[in-house]
Amino acid sequence: MWWVQAECLLSALLMFRRTGDERYRGAFELTLGWIAELQADDAGGDWHATVDRNGVPSGDKSGPWKDPYHQGRAVLDCLELLGASAD
């Protein structure tokens, strides 16, 4: 489910930044990889709502909570955190 990945992405990065624990960095990287490989639709834009156990995406790719809140906020906050770590 798309919102789980969005919230995991942000929370794992926040925990890594706060604790320095490499397990959180690993969780962030694995989640980002999942999103890039299975959830994101590079050709059509947006993230698929769900991905089944066989890796088949389905469902709506947009909605009032999806893009502007969970997904958009998570991605923008991650970019800000990653930019801050480059400073």
GROMACS elastic network, one bead per residue, 0.5 to 0.9 nm:
[ bonds ]
;  ai    aj funct       b0    kb
    1     4     6  0.57502   500
    1     5     6  0.70977   500
    1    48     6  0.85358   500
    1    49     6  0.58357   500
    1    51     6  0.68900   500
    1    52     6  0.89893   500
    2     5     6  0.54891   500
    2     6     6  0.64173   500
    2     7     6  0.88882   500
    2    35     6  0.86764   500
    2    39     6  0.74169   500
    2    47     6  0.71055   500
    2    48     6  0.69149   500
    2    49     6  0.50868   500
    2    50     6  0.60151   500
    2    51     6  0.83623   500
    2    66     6  0.79088   500
    2    70     6  0.86648   500
    2    71     6  0.77352   500
    3     7     6  0.60948   500
    3     8     6  0.83903   500
    3    49     6  0.82116   500
    3    66     6  0.71306   500
    3    70     6  0.59509   500
    3    71     6  0.66262   500
    4     7     6  0.53226   500
    4     8     6  0.59951   500
    4     9     6  0.84447   500
    4    70     6  0.88246   500
    5     8     6  0.50495   500
    5     9     6  0.59168   500
    5    10     6  0.86780   500
    5    31     6  0.64373   500
    5    32     6  0.81871   500
    5    34     6  0.83347   500
    5    35     6  0.72470   500
    5    39     6  0.89270   500
    5    71     6  0.85035   500
    6     9     6  0.52420   500
    6    10     6  0.65662   500
    6    11     6  0.87484   500
    6    31     6  0.85996   500
    6    35     6  0.87396   500
    6    70     6  0.60798   500
    6    71     6  0.52678   500
    6    72     6  0.84375   500
    6    73     6  0.84839   500
    6    74     6  0.56368   500
    6    75     6  0.74423   500
    7    10     6  0.53661   500
    7    11     6  0.60182   500
    7    12     6  0.83877   500
    7    70     6  0.68044   500
    7    71     6  0.78576   500
    7    74     6  0.64736   500
    8    11     6  0.51438   500
    8    12     6  0.57580   500
    8    13     6  0.83326   500
    8    27     6  0.80211   500
    8    28     6  0.73007   500
    8    31     6  0.71342   500
    8    74     6  0.88063   500
    9    12     6  0.55395   500
    9    13     6  0.63755   500
    9    14     6  0.87464   500
    9    27     6  0.77886   500
    9    28     6  0.53215   500
    9    29     6  0.82086   500
    9    30     6  0.89366   500
    9    31     6  0.59961   500
    9    32     6  0.66606   500
    9    74     6  0.69963   500
    9    75     6  0.81058   500
    9    78     6  0.76809   500
   10    13     6  0.52665   500
   10    14     6  0.61182   500
   10    15     6  0.86144   500
   10    28     6  0.76771   500
   10    73     6  0.88223   500
   10    74     6  0.53955   500
   10    75     6  0.75004   500
   10    77     6  0.70785   500
   10    78     6  0.58997   500
   11    14     6  0.50257   500
   11    15     6  0.60615   500
   11    16     6  0.85197   500
   11    24     6  0.86092   500
   11    28     6  0.82249   500
   11    74     6  0.87239   500
   12    15     6  0.51593   500
   12    16     6  0.61467   500
   12    17     6  0.86295   500
   12    23     6  0.87078   500
   12    24     6  0.50285   500
   12    25     6  0.66038   500
   12    26     6  0.83827   500
   12    27     6  0.60661   500
   12    28     6  0.51593   500
   12    29     6  0.89195   500
   12    31     6  0.88836   500
   13    16     6  0.50722   500
   13    17     6  0.61633   500
   13    18     6  0.86095   500
   13    24     6  0.66036   500
   13    25     6  0.63387   500
   13    27     6  0.82332   500
   13    28     6  0.57675   500
   13    29     6  0.88992   500
   13    78     6  0.70478   500
   13    81     6  0.78312   500
   13    82     6  0.85814   500
   14    17     6  0.51348   500
   14    18     6  0.61656   500
   14    19     6  0.85604   500
   14    24     6  0.84256   500
   14    78     6  0.82924   500
   14    81     6  0.78433   500
   15    18     6  0.50685   500
   15    19     6  0.58546   500
   15    20     6  0.75762   500
   15    21     6  0.77041   500
   15    24     6  0.61592   500
   15    25     6  0.82174   500
   16    19     6  0.53142   500
   16    21     6  0.55531   500
   16    22     6  0.67284   500
   16    23     6  0.77553   500
   16    25     6  0.55221   500
   16    26     6  0.89965   500
   16    28     6  0.84817   500
   17    20     6  0.57009   500
   17    21     6  0.82594   500
   17    24     6  0.87271   500
   17    25     6  0.85412   500
   17    81     6  0.81954   500
   17    85     6  0.85116   500
   18    21     6  0.83690   500
   19    22     6  0.86734   500
   19    24     6  0.86111   500
   20    23     6  0.87631   500
   20    24     6  0.79943   500
   20    25     6  0.81571   500
   21    24     6  0.58754   500
   21    25     6  0.70960   500
   22    26     6  0.61353   500
   22    27     6  0.86011   500
   23    26     6  0.50045   500
   23    27     6  0.62185   500
   23    28     6  0.86620   500
   24    28     6  0.61477   500
   24    29     6  0.85887   500
   25    28     6  0.50446   500
   25    29     6  0.62002   500
   25    30     6  0.86033   500
   26    29     6  0.51049   500
   26    30     6  0.60617   500
   26    31     6  0.84701   500
   27    30     6  0.51698   500
   27    31     6  0.60382   500
   27    32     6  0.84653   500
   28    31     6  0.52221   500
   28    32     6  0.60629   500
   28    33     6  0.85327   500
   29    32     6  0.50644   500
   29    33     6  0.60588   500
   29    34     6  0.85996   500
   30    33     6  0.50337   500
   30    34     6  0.61997   500
   30    35     6  0.86945   500
   31    34     6  0.50247   500
   31    35     6  0.62386   500
   31    36     6  0.85914   500
   32    35     6  0.51303   500
   32    36     6  0.61049   500
   32    37     6  0.85389   500
   33    36     6  0.50755   500
   33    37     6  0.59635   500
   33    38     6  0.82552   500
   34    37     6  0.52618   500
   34    38     6  0.56560   500
   34    39     6  0.67087   500
   34    40     6  0.87419   500
   35    38     6  0.55169   500
   35    40     6  0.55893   500
   35    47     6  0.78376   500
   36    39     6  0.62774   500
   36    40     6  0.54678   500
   36    41     6  0.83006   500
   36    42     6  0.85675   500
   37    40     6  0.68956   500
   37    41     6  0.88680   500
   38    41     6  0.79629   500
   38    47     6  0.87809   500
   38    48     6  0.82945   500
   38    51     6  0.70981   500
   38    55     6  0.65209   500
   38    56     6  0.77965   500
   38    57     6  0.70349   500
   39    46     6  0.85579   500
   39    47     6  0.52396   500
   39    48     6  0.52665   500
   39    49     6  0.76359   500
   39    50     6  0.74231   500
   39    51     6  0.67566   500
   39    55     6  0.88838   500
   39    57     6  0.67898   500
   40    43     6  0.89557   500
   40    44     6  0.89718   500
   40    45     6  0.72599   500
   40    46     6  0.59794   500
   40    48     6  0.62232   500
   41    44     6  0.54887   500
   41    45     6  0.50905   500
   41    46     6  0.57308   500
   41    47     6  0.56649   500
   41    48     6  0.67894   500
   41    61     6  0.88991   500
   42    45     6  0.52668   500
   42    46     6  0.74014   500
   42    47     6  0.85564   500
   45    61     6  0.82708   500
   46    61     6  0.59101   500
   46    62     6  0.72036   500
   46    67     6  0.80712   500
   47    50     6  0.86388   500
   47    60     6  0.86753   500
   47    61     6  0.56144   500
   47    62     6  0.79139   500
   47    67     6  0.88595   500
   47    71     6  0.85423   500
   48    51     6  0.72589   500
   48    57     6  0.59049   500
   48    58     6  0.59183   500
   48    59     6  0.61713   500
   48    60     6  0.64882   500
   48    62     6  0.83571   500
   49    57     6  0.73612   500
   49    58     6  0.61778   500
   49    60     6  0.55555   500
   49    61     6  0.56746   500
   49    62     6  0.80500   500
   49    66     6  0.86427   500
   50    56     6  0.82179   500
   50    57     6  0.55985   500
   50    58     6  0.54355   500
   50    59     6  0.60501   500
   50    60     6  0.84707   500
   51    54     6  0.77341   500
   51    55     6  0.55164   500
   51    56     6  0.52793   500
   51    58     6  0.62857   500
   51    59     6  0.86715   500
   52    55     6  0.53034   500
   52    56     6  0.53429   500
   52    57     6  0.64605   500
   52    58     6  0.80356   500
   53    56     6  0.73874   500
   54    57     6  0.89261   500
   58    61     6  0.84463   500
   60    63     6  0.75328   500
   61    66     6  0.80908   500
   61    67     6  0.85313   500
   62    65     6  0.83495   500
   62    66     6  0.60128   500
   62    67     6  0.61033   500
   63    66     6  0.50492   500
   63    67     6  0.62888   500
   63    68     6  0.82994   500
   64    67     6  0.66222   500
   64    68     6  0.66942   500
   64    69     6  0.77348   500
   65    68     6  0.61646   500
   65    69     6  0.52612   500
   65    70     6  0.65102   500
   65    71     6  0.83010   500
   66    69     6  0.58661   500
   66    70     6  0.56210   500
   66    71     6  0.57290   500
   66    72     6  0.75912   500
   67    70     6  0.66007   500
   67    71     6  0.52270   500
   67    72     6  0.51923   500
   67    73     6  0.82014   500
   68    71     6  0.66987   500
   68    72     6  0.50273   500
   68    73     6  0.67164   500
   69    72     6  0.55940   500
   69    73     6  0.53926   500
   69    74     6  0.78812   500
   70    73     6  0.55288   500
   70    74     6  0.59182   500
   70    75     6  0.85556   500
   71    74     6  0.52494   500
   71    75     6  0.61846   500
   71    76     6  0.85814   500
   72    75     6  0.53286   500
   72    76     6  0.60806   500
   72    77     6  0.84293   500
   73    76     6  0.52116   500
   73    77     6  0.58675   500
   73    78     6  0.83646   500
   74    77     6  0.52347   500
   74    78     6  0.60261   500
   74    79     6  0.85693   500
   75    78     6  0.51338   500
   75    79     6  0.61694   500
   75    80     6  0.86395   500
   76    79     6  0.51258   500
   76    80     6  0.62431   500
   76    81     6  0.87034   500
   77    80     6  0.50292   500
   77    81     6  0.61780   500
   77    82     6  0.85659   500
   78    81     6  0.50361   500
   78    82     6  0.60027   500
   78    83     6  0.83616   500
   79    82     6  0.51014   500
   79    83     6  0.59441   500
   79    84     6  0.84891   500
   80    83     6  0.50425   500
   80    84     6  0.61173   500
   80    85     6  0.86951   500
   81    84     6  0.50689   500
   81    85     6  0.63423   500
   81    86     6  0.88909   500
   82    85     6  0.51416   500
   82    86     6  0.65692   500
   83    86     6  0.52224   500
   83    87     6  0.68022   500
   84    87     6  0.53396   500
